[in-house]
Amino acid sequence: MYLNEAAKTRTVGLLGHPVQHSYSPIMQNAAFEYLNLDYIYLPFDVDPENLGTAVKGIKALGFIGVNVTVPYKNDVIKYLDWVSEDADSIGSVNTIHNCNGCLNGYTTDGEGFMKSLIDEWQNPSGCNAVIAGAGGSARATAYALLKSGANVRIINRTKERAVNLARSLKKLDSKWSLEVVDYDYDDMQKAIGMADLLVNCTSAGMYPNVNSSPFPLELLHKEMFVYDQVYNPFETKLLNKAKEVCIGASNGLMMLVYQGAASFKIWTGKEAPAQIMRSEIMKTITDN
Ligand code: NDP
């Protein structure tokens, strides 16, 4: 009886390296339980040489799908049967759906960010945005902001990475308003001075580097909204200062929740209970 019941349970997973600190199993399992869905979400720490075999395992084991996290969001694409236009444009997949043996890839990071930004601030269409960072999250964020009609300036410690990011995004639409700002005080002051929105897409300030910030914090001003995608710690040095100085500020918790909620919908076809997912993460944070 027990075995037959277990065989009906649908499996969803997380592929990454490492995965032990991820909040995704906590929030996804809470959502399945809340909606009484017989699904389970399990983390899998996959070594780089096993990525292809692990992706084939999604089909072989009949998983409904997986999330993909650092460092595999790009590398995983070559193993998929189909990817969405957005995932293809930014070269990043964070959600795989096993659709009758066909592995489809999606990105939900941009959607998670935009939904959270609109909840916390406003639609960024027409605003002057500065993005700090040029890694995977900066790419998804810049793409989402540009598609929404924002003007985007990118600041990154390693300028070459910012230039490469801007070049690849410009190839998607040459009319997009996109510039790279030098990582020196005067240029950053000018760009941040003109900004209505500043998004931190760097790992500066993230545990254990809690004392670092992506740029000098005295450049913040009261006309801007600051979105820090870091959520561990809950309040970074940047966020702390932004709450004192700026018109508003948000951490990355709801981006995390909404990207997970969008994955949940892809796998189950149902709206995810985002507030339940959020409170389950909050419980974990306060328990520890
Ligand atoms: P990547 O490793 O791809 O990129 C890291 C970026 O951070 C690079 O641009 C790097 O600059 C910059 N950086 C790192 N340390 C510093 C520092 N001390 N000062 C200035 N710049 C620094 O990471 P991701 O893009 O995947 O993630 C970036 C951040 O966004 C992480 O903190 C992550 O937790 C967060 N994130 C949050 C999500 C959410 O749902 N809320 C989703 C995804 C990411 P350089 O090129 O010079 O090395």
Boltz pocket constraint, residues with backbone or C-beta under 6 A from the ligand:
constraints:
  - pocket:
      binder: B
      contacts: [[A, 70], [A, 109], [A, 112], [A, 132], [A, 133], [A, 134], [A, 135], [A, 136], [A, 137], [A, 138], [A, 156], [A, 157], [A, 158], [A, 161], [A, 200], [A, 201], [A, 202], [A, 203], [A, 204], [A, 205], [A, 206], [A, 212], [A, 213], [A, 214], [A, 215], [A, 229], [A, 230], [A, 231], [A, 252], [A, 253], [A, 255], [A, 256], [A, 257], [A, 259]]
      max_distance: 6.0
